Amino acid sequence: MLFAVLEFTDFTIIAAIVAVLASGTAVARANFGPANRDRLARVEQKLDLLLTHAGLDYTPATKAAWQAMADEGPARKIAAIKAYRDETGSGLADAKRAVEEYIEGRQ
């Protein structure tokens, strides 16, 4: 029977790889600000126009219920958070953060 035994150095290498990947993800999220979201929205609009011009059938994804509520204005923010929680099963803090990030990304 053949199996591998991990030594301490193997665990340190694995921990270093995980740390590098985690920090890279955090940096990427921090650098993806509103200006980049605006640029991404413009690129998506241009791609939609190209697809339409090429005669390809394209239907954009429909918005989730919580997104539609968040688009209605600040008065519906709490309802949007509740709808997000119902849809995803996430906690209150995660739902609030997600809805607020969506609202900031729209502006």
VMD Tcl script that builds the backbone (N, CA, C; Angstrom):
set m [mol new atoms 321]
animate dup $m
set s [atomselect $m all]
$s set {name element resname resid chain x y z} {
  {N N MET 1 A 0.846 -1.166 0.000}
  {CA C MET 1 A 0.000 0.000 0.000}
  {C C MET 1 A 0.895 1.233 0.000}
  {N N LEU 2 A 0.591 2.123 -0.907}
  {CA C LEU 2 A 1.435 3.289 -1.089}
  {C C LEU 2 A 0.676 4.543 -0.655}
  {N N PHE 3 A 1.262 5.300 0.214}
  {CA C PHE 3 A 0.635 6.559 0.630}
  {C C PHE 3 A 1.723 7.552 1.004}
  {N N ALA 4 A 1.353 8.810 1.019}
  {CA C ALA 4 A 2.322 9.862 1.306}
  {C C ALA 4 A 2.155 10.353 2.734}
  {N N VAL 5 A 3.257 10.658 3.336}
  {CA C VAL 5 A 3.254 11.223 4.676}
  {C C VAL 5 A 3.747 12.662 4.545}
  {N N LEU 6 A 2.945 13.581 5.011}
  {CA C LEU 6 A 3.333 14.983 4.933}
  {C C LEU 6 A 4.197 15.355 6.122}
  {N N GLU 7 A 5.238 16.077 5.824}
  {CA C GLU 7 A 6.128 16.547 6.875}
  {C C GLU 7 A 5.815 18.002 7.186}
  {N N PHE 8 A 6.495 18.527 8.181}
  {CA C PHE 8 A 6.252 19.898 8.611}
  {C C PHE 8 A 6.511 20.886 7.478}
  {N N THR 9 A 7.565 20.655 6.709}
  {CA C THR 9 A 7.874 21.569 5.599}
  {C C THR 9 A 6.762 21.558 4.551}
  {N N ASP 10 A 6.138 20.401 4.335}
  {CA C ASP 10 A 5.029 20.328 3.388}
  {C C ASP 10 A 3.865 21.200 3.861}
  {N N PHE 11 A 3.566 21.148 5.150}
  {CA C PHE 11 A 2.490 21.963 5.690}
  {C C PHE 11 A 2.810 23.456 5.589}
  {N N THR 12 A 4.067 23.822 5.809}
  {CA C THR 12 A 4.430 25.238 5.704}
  {C C THR 12 A 4.327 25.718 4.258}
  {N N ILE 13 A 4.696 24.891 3.312}
  {CA C ILE 13 A 4.572 25.267 1.899}
  {C C ILE 13 A 3.105 25.435 1.525}
  {N N ILE 14 A 2.262 24.515 1.974}
  {CA C ILE 14 A 0.821 24.604 1.691}
  {C C ILE 14 A 0.246 25.861 2.331}
  {N N ALA 15 A 0.635 26.163 3.565}
  {CA C ALA 15 A 0.148 27.361 4.248}
  {C C ALA 15 A 0.593 28.624 3.517}
  {N N ALA 16 A 1.810 28.630 3.006}
  {CA C ALA 16 A 2.309 29.796 2.265}
  {C C ALA 16 A 1.526 29.985 0.973}
  {N N ILE 17 A 1.238 28.911 0.275}
  {CA C ILE 17 A 0.460 29.000 -0.963}
  {C C ILE 17 A -0.936 29.528 -0.678}
  {N N VAL 18 A -1.578 29.029 0.366}
  {CA C VAL 18 A -2.918 29.501 0.734}
  {C C VAL 18 A -2.873 30.980 1.101}
  {N N ALA 19 A -1.853 31.410 1.836}
  {CA C ALA 19 A -1.732 32.815 2.226}
  {C C ALA 19 A -1.552 33.713 1.011}
  {N N VAL 20 A -0.747 33.290 0.050}
  {CA C VAL 20 A -0.540 34.085 -1.160}
  {C C VAL 20 A -1.834 34.198 -1.953}
  {N N LEU 21 A -2.541 33.097 -2.108}
  {CA C LEU 21 A -3.800 33.136 -2.858}
  {C C LEU 21 A -4.849 33.986 -2.150}
  {N N ALA 22 A -4.933 33.890 -0.847}
  {CA C ALA 22 A -5.913 34.674 -0.092}
  {C C ALA 22 A -5.596 36.161 -0.155}
  {N N SER 23 A -4.345 36.519 -0.051}
  {CA C SER 23 A -3.991 37.939 -0.108}
  {C C SER 23 A -4.206 38.497 -1.508}
  {N N GLY 24 A -3.953 37.707 -2.524}
  {CA C GLY 24 A -4.198 38.158 -3.898}
  {C C GLY 24 A -5.669 38.419 -4.138}
  {N N THR 25 A -6.523 37.593 -3.595}
  {CA C THR 25 A -7.971 37.791 -3.735}
  {C C THR 25 A -8.408 39.061 -3.011}
  {N N ALA 26 A -7.873 39.292 -1.821}
  {CA C ALA 26 A -8.233 40.493 -1.060}
  {C C ALA 26 A -7.774 41.754 -1.783}
  {N N VAL 27 A -6.593 41.726 -2.368}
  {CA C VAL 27 A -6.085 42.885 -3.102}
  {C C VAL 27 A -6.941 43.137 -4.332}
  {N N ALA 28 A -7.321 42.082 -5.033}
  {CA C ALA 28 A -8.152 42.247 -6.227}
  {C C ALA 28 A -9.507 42.840 -5.866}
  {N N ARG 29 A -10.102 42.406 -4.781}
  {CA C ARG 29 A -11.389 42.959 -4.358}
  {C C ARG 29 A -11.258 44.416 -3.956}
  {N N ALA 30 A -10.173 44.759 -3.293}
  {CA C ALA 30 A -9.975 46.141 -2.846}
  {C C ALA 30 A -9.756 47.078 -4.034}
  {N N ASN 31 A -9.113 46.588 -5.083}
  {CA C ASN 31 A -8.809 47.429 -6.239}
  {C C ASN 31 A -9.952 47.516 -7.236}
  {N N PHE 32 A -10.981 46.715 -7.083}
  {CA C PHE 32 A -12.102 46.747 -8.015}
  {C C PHE 32 A -13.129 47.731 -7.482}
  {N N GLY 33 A -12.850 49.006 -7.669}
  {CA C GLY 33 A -13.691 50.071 -7.135}
  {C C GLY 33 A -14.748 50.521 -8.120}
  {N N PRO 34 A -15.428 51.620 -7.796}
  {CA C PRO 34 A -16.513 52.131 -8.637}
  {C C PRO 34 A -16.075 52.481 -10.054}
  {N N ALA 35 A -14.861 53.012 -10.212}
  {CA C ALA 35 A -14.397 53.362 -11.566}
  {C C ALA 35 A -14.289 52.114 -12.434}
  {N N ASN 36 A -13.793 51.038 -11.858}
  {CA C ASN 36 A -13.682 49.796 -12.614}
  {C C ASN 36 A -15.054 49.195 -12.893}
  {N N ARG 37 A -15.985 49.354 -11.951}
  {CA C ARG 37 A -17.339 48.855 -12.179}
  {C C ARG 37 A -17.996 49.611 -13.332}
  {N N ASP 38 A -17.755 50.939 -13.384}
  {CA C ASP 38 A -18.302 51.731 -14.487}
  {C C ASP 38 A -17.721 51.282 -15.819}
  {N N ARG 39 A -16.420 51.051 -15.849}
  {CA C ARG 39 A -15.782 50.597 -17.075}
  {C C ARG 39 A -16.330 49.231 -17.490}
  {N N LEU 40 A -16.519 48.341 -16.527}
  {CA C LEU 40 A -17.076 47.033 -16.830}
  {C C LEU 40 A -18.488 47.148 -17.380}
  {N N ALA 41 A -19.285 48.050 -16.830}
  {CA C ALA 41 A -20.648 48.254 -17.325}
  {C C ALA 41 A -20.627 48.748 -18.770}
  {N N ARG 42 A -19.698 49.671 -19.085}
  {CA C ARG 42 A -19.595 50.163 -20.464}
  {C C ARG 42 A -19.165 49.056 -21.418}
  {N N VAL 43 A -18.237 48.208 -20.987}
  {CA C VAL 43 A -17.793 47.094 -21.829}
  {C C VAL 43 A -18.949 46.121 -22.069}
  {N N GLU 44 A -19.738 45.850 -21.036}
  {CA C GLU 44 A -20.885 44.962 -21.197}
  {C C GLU 44 A -21.898 45.539 -22.179}
  {N N GLN 45 A -22.122 46.858 -22.124}
  {CA C GLN 45 A -23.045 47.489 -23.063}
  {C C GLN 45 A -22.533 47.366 -24.498}
  {N N LYS 46 A -21.241 47.550 -24.677}
  {CA C LYS 46 A -20.652 47.428 -26.010}
  {C C LYS 46 A -20.764 45.997 -26.532}
  {N N LEU 47 A -20.546 45.033 -25.660}
  {CA C LEU 47 A -20.687 43.637 -26.074}
  {C C LEU 47 A -22.126 43.313 -26.451}
  {N N ASP 48 A -23.067 43.870 -25.708}
  {CA C ASP 48 A -24.477 43.677 -26.045}
  {C C ASP 48 A -24.775 44.227 -27.431}
  {N N LEU 49 A -24.233 45.412 -27.741}
  {CA C LEU 49 A -24.442 46.003 -29.064}
  {C C LEU 49 A -23.816 45.152 -30.164}
  {N N LEU 50 A -22.620 44.626 -29.919}
  {CA C LEU 50 A -21.965 43.772 -30.910}
  {C C LEU 50 A -22.757 42.492 -31.159}
  {N N LEU 51 A -23.261 41.899 -30.098}
  {CA C LEU 51 A -24.064 40.683 -30.258}
  {C C LEU 51 A -25.335 40.966 -31.041}
  {N N THR 52 A -25.971 42.087 -30.747}
  {CA C THR 52 A -27.184 42.464 -31.460}
  {C C THR 52 A -26.875 42.735 -32.922}
  {N N HIS 53 A -25.776 43.445 -33.197}
  {CA C HIS 53 A -25.382 43.757 -34.568}
  {C C HIS 53 A -25.056 42.485 -35.360}
  {N N ALA 54 A -24.487 41.507 -34.682}
  {CA C ALA 54 A -24.137 40.248 -35.346}
  {C C ALA 54 A -25.360 39.362 -35.560}
  {N N GLY 55 A -26.503 39.779 -35.047}
  {CA C GLY 55 A -27.720 39.003 -35.240}
  {C C GLY 55 A -27.868 37.833 -34.290}
  {N N LEU 56 A -27.110 37.844 -33.227}
  {CA C LEU 56 A -27.198 36.761 -32.253}
  {C C LEU 56 A -28.274 37.091 -31.235}
  {N N ASP 57 A -29.060 36.096 -30.910}
  {CA C ASP 57 A -30.093 36.297 -29.897}
  {C C ASP 57 A -29.433 36.341 -28.527}
  {N N TYR 58 A -29.660 37.431 -27.857}
  {CA C TYR 58 A -29.078 37.604 -26.531}
  {C C TYR 58 A -30.115 38.233 -25.629}
  {N N THR 59 A -30.334 37.579 -24.510}
  {CA C THR 59 A -31.228 38.153 -23.511}
  {C C THR 59 A -30.429 38.303 -22.224}
  {N N PRO 60 A -30.311 39.525 -21.721}
  {CA C PRO 60 A -29.562 39.710 -20.484}
  {C C PRO 60 A -30.243 39.000 -19.320}
  {N N ALA 61 A -29.446 38.663 -18.355}
  {CA C ALA 61 A -29.969 37.982 -17.172}
  {C C ALA 61 A -30.954 38.901 -16.450}
  {N N THR 62 A -32.022 38.303 -15.971}
  {CA C THR 62 A -33.002 39.089 -15.229}
  {C C THR 62 A -32.459 39.392 -13.838}
  {N N LYS 63 A -32.907 40.491 -13.294}
  {CA C LYS 63 A -32.466 40.877 -11.955}
  {C C LYS 63 A -33.197 40.030 -10.918}
  {N N ALA 64 A -32.492 39.793 -9.838}
  {CA C ALA 64 A -33.107 39.093 -8.714}
  {C C ALA 64 A -34.092 40.036 -8.033}
  {N N ALA 65 A -34.975 39.480 -7.243}
  {CA C ALA 65 A -35.991 40.281 -6.553}
  {C C ALA 65 A -35.354 41.325 -5.649}
  {N N TRP 66 A -34.282 40.945 -4.966}
  {CA C TRP 66 A -33.639 41.892 -4.061}
  {C C TRP 66 A -32.987 43.031 -4.830}
  {N N GLN 67 A -32.492 42.763 -6.047}
  {CA C GLN 67 A -31.903 43.830 -6.851}
  {C C GLN 67 A -32.972 44.817 -7.313}
  {N N ALA 68 A -34.132 44.295 -7.688}
  {CA C ALA 68 A -35.227 45.169 -8.108}
  {C C ALA 68 A -35.671 46.057 -6.950}
  {N N MET 69 A -35.713 45.498 -5.739}
  {CA C MET 69 A -36.093 46.296 -4.575}
  {C C MET 69 A -35.036 47.347 -4.274}
  {N N ALA 70 A -33.768 46.981 -4.389}
  {CA C ALA 70 A -32.693 47.944 -4.118}
  {C C ALA 70 A -32.700 49.066 -5.145}
  {N N ASP 71 A -33.132 48.787 -6.373}
  {CA C ASP 71 A -33.197 49.812 -7.415}
  {C C ASP 71 A -34.310 50.817 -7.165}
  {N N GLU 72 A -35.290 50.455 -6.353}
  {CA C GLU 72 A -36.425 51.347 -6.103}
  {C C GLU 72 A -36.072 52.517 -5.200}
  {N N GLY 73 A -34.997 52.431 -4.464}
  {CA C GLY 73 A -34.570 53.559 -3.644}
  {C C GLY 73 A -34.262 53.154 -2.222}
  {N N PRO 74 A -33.795 54.124 -1.441}
  {CA C PRO 74 A -33.375 53.840 -0.068}
  {C C PRO 74 A -34.499 53.326 0.830}
  {N N ALA 75 A -35.731 53.682 0.512}
  {CA C ALA 75 A -36.847 53.240 1.349}
  {C C ALA 75 A -37.030 51.727 1.293}
  {N N ARG 76 A -36.574 51.103 0.231}
  {CA C ARG 76 A -36.753 49.657 0.059}
  {C C ARG 76 A -35.492 48.856 0.402}
  {N N LYS 77 A -34.506 49.512 1.010}
  {CA C LYS 77 A -33.241 48.846 1.315}
  {C C LYS 77 A -33.434 47.683 2.290}
  {N N ILE 78 A -34.216 47.873 3.324}
  {CA C ILE 78 A -34.441 46.808 4.314}
  {C C ILE 78 A -35.162 45.629 3.667}
  {N N ALA 79 A -36.142 45.918 2.816}
  {CA C ALA 79 A -36.852 44.847 2.113}
  {C C ALA 79 A -35.900 44.097 1.188}
  {N N ALA 80 A -34.966 44.838 0.559}
  {CA C ALA 80 A -33.990 44.195 -0.316}
  {C C ALA 80 A -33.068 43.277 0.481}
  {N N ILE 81 A -32.672 43.709 1.677}
  {CA C ILE 81 A -31.817 42.879 2.529}
  {C C ILE 81 A -32.559 41.611 2.939}
  {N N LYS 82 A -33.833 41.750 3.314}
  {CA C LYS 82 A -34.629 40.570 3.681}
  {C C LYS 82 A -34.768 39.616 2.501}
  {N N ALA 83 A -35.020 40.167 1.306}
  {CA C ALA 83 A -35.163 39.323 0.119}
  {C C ALA 83 A -33.849 38.622 -0.206}
  {N N TYR 84 A -32.735 39.323 -0.029}
  {CA C TYR 84 A -31.422 38.708 -0.268}
  {C C TYR 84 A -31.188 37.545 0.692}
  {N N ARG 85 A -31.534 37.755 1.951}
  {CA C ARG 85 A -31.365 36.689 2.941}
  {C C ARG 85 A -32.234 35.486 2.608}
  {N N ASP 86 A -33.481 35.737 2.194}
  {CA C ASP 86 A -34.380 34.640 1.841}
  {C C ASP 86 A -33.855 33.867 0.626}
  {N N GLU 87 A -33.306 34.602 -0.331}
  {CA C GLU 87 A -32.846 33.978 -1.574}
  {C C GLU 87 A -31.562 33.183 -1.381}
  {N N THR 88 A -30.631 33.728 -0.586}
  {CA C THR 88 A -29.315 33.090 -0.466}
  {C C THR 88 A -29.110 32.334 0.835}
  {N N GLY 89 A -29.908 32.647 1.856}
  {CA C GLY 89 A -29.720 31.990 3.144}
  {C C GLY 89 A -28.541 32.535 3.930}
  {N N SER 90 A -28.042 33.709 3.548}
  {CA C SER 90 A -26.887 34.279 4.236}
  {C C SER 90 A -27.323 35.027 5.497}
  {N N GLY 91 A -26.338 35.423 6.271}
  {CA C GLY 91 A -26.600 36.147 7.505}
  {C C GLY 91 A -26.926 37.612 7.249}
  {N N LEU 92 A -27.326 38.282 8.300}
  {CA C LEU 92 A -27.733 39.682 8.187}
  {C C LEU 92 A -26.582 40.570 7.729}
  {N N ALA 93 A -25.411 40.394 8.319}
  {CA C ALA 93 A -24.266 41.245 7.964}
  {C C ALA 93 A -23.860 41.039 6.510}
  {N N ASP 94 A -23.828 39.771 6.057}
  {CA C ASP 94 A -23.467 39.493 4.661}
  {C C ASP 94 A -24.500 40.060 3.699}
  {N N ALA 95 A -25.767 39.930 4.045}
  {CA C ALA 95 A -26.830 40.442 3.183}
  {C C ALA 95 A -26.772 41.956 3.101}
  {N N LYS 96 A -26.556 42.609 4.230}
  {CA C LYS 96 A -26.474 44.073 4.244}
  {C C LYS 96 A -25.298 44.542 3.400}
  {N N ARG 97 A -24.148 43.892 3.555}
  {CA C ARG 97 A -22.964 44.258 2.785}
  {C C ARG 97 A -23.201 44.059 1.293}
  {N N ALA 98 A -23.819 42.946 0.915}
  {CA C ALA 98 A -24.056 42.660 -0.500}
  {C C ALA 98 A -25.004 43.678 -1.124}
  {N N VAL 99 A -26.069 44.019 -0.415}
  {CA C VAL 99 A -27.035 44.990 -0.944}
  {C C VAL 99 A -26.389 46.365 -1.046}
  {N N GLU 100 A -25.621 46.766 -0.039}
  {CA C GLU 100 A -24.953 48.064 -0.084}
  {C C GLU 100 A -23.916 48.129 -1.201}
  {N N GLU 101 A -23.182 47.038 -1.425}
  {CA C GLU 101 A -22.211 47.008 -2.528}
  {C C GLU 101 A -22.937 47.109 -3.870}
  {N N TYR 102 A -24.081 46.455 -3.978}
  {CA C TYR 102 A -24.863 46.540 -5.219}
  {C C TYR 102 A -25.318 47.971 -5.457}
  {N N ILE 103 A -25.811 48.620 -4.414}
  {CA C ILE 103 A -26.299 49.997 -4.549}
  {C C ILE 103 A -25.141 50.932 -4.912}
  {N N GLU 104 A -23.978 50.767 -4.271}
  {CA C GLU 104 A -22.816 51.598 -4.589}
  {C C GLU 104 A -22.349 51.357 -6.009}
  {N N GLY 105 A -22.403 50.120 -6.480}
  {CA C GLY 105 A -21.958 49.788 -7.830}
  {C C GLY 105 A -22.851 50.380 -8.891}
  {N N ARG 106 A -24.116 50.610 -8.559}
  {CA C ARG 106 A -25.078 51.204 -9.498}
  {C C ARG 106 A -24.802 52.671 -9.695}
  {N N GLN 107 A -24.317 53.321 -8.672}
  {CA C GLN 107 A -24.197 54.784 -8.710}
  {C C GLN 107 A -22.982 55.246 -9.456}
}
mol reanalyze $m
mol bondsrecalc $m
mol representation Tube
mol addrep $m
